[in-house]
Amino acid sequence: MKKGIHPENYRLVVFKDMSNDEMFISKSTAETKDVIEYEGETFPLIKMEISSTSHPFYTGKTKLVDTAGRVDKFMNKYKKFAK
C-alpha cells in the first residue's frame, strides 16, 4: 500500500438501515451530524436505505424498497404514454 494516502481518522459509527431499522457498529471516516444512543453509548449515525439485512440478494426475499417514492414519480410521469 502507498504511504500517506489512507485516512487516519477512523472512529466507531452506527450504521442504520432505514428500511428495517437494523443497526450495526463499524469504523468509518464518513462525516455526519446525526448521533444515536446505542448499547448505552452515544455514537455518530450514518443512515442507509439498504444493507445486507434488507437486500434481496442476501435475504433471498424479493422486496421492493422505495423510500424516496421514485417508482410513483416514474409512473405519474409516463402515465400519459400508457395505451
C-alpha positions, 0 to 999 in steps of 0.5 A, a space after each residue: 500500500 502507498 504511504 500517506 494516502 489512507 485516512 487516519 481518522 477512523 472512529 466507531 459509527 452506527 450504521 442504520 438501515 432505514 428500511 428495517 431499522 437494523 443497526 450495526 457498529 463499524 469504523 468509518 471516516 464518513 462525516 455526519 451530524 446525526 448521533 444515536 444512543 446505542 448499547 448505552 453509548 452515544 455514537 455518530 449515525 450514518 443512515 442507509 436505505 439498504 444493507 445486507 439485512 434488507 437486500 434481496 440478494 442476501 435475504 433471498 426475499 424479493 422486496 421492493 424498497 422505495 423510500 424516496 417514492 421514485 417508482 410513483 414519480 416514474 409512473 405519474 410521469 409516463 402515465 400519459 404514454 400508457 395505451 
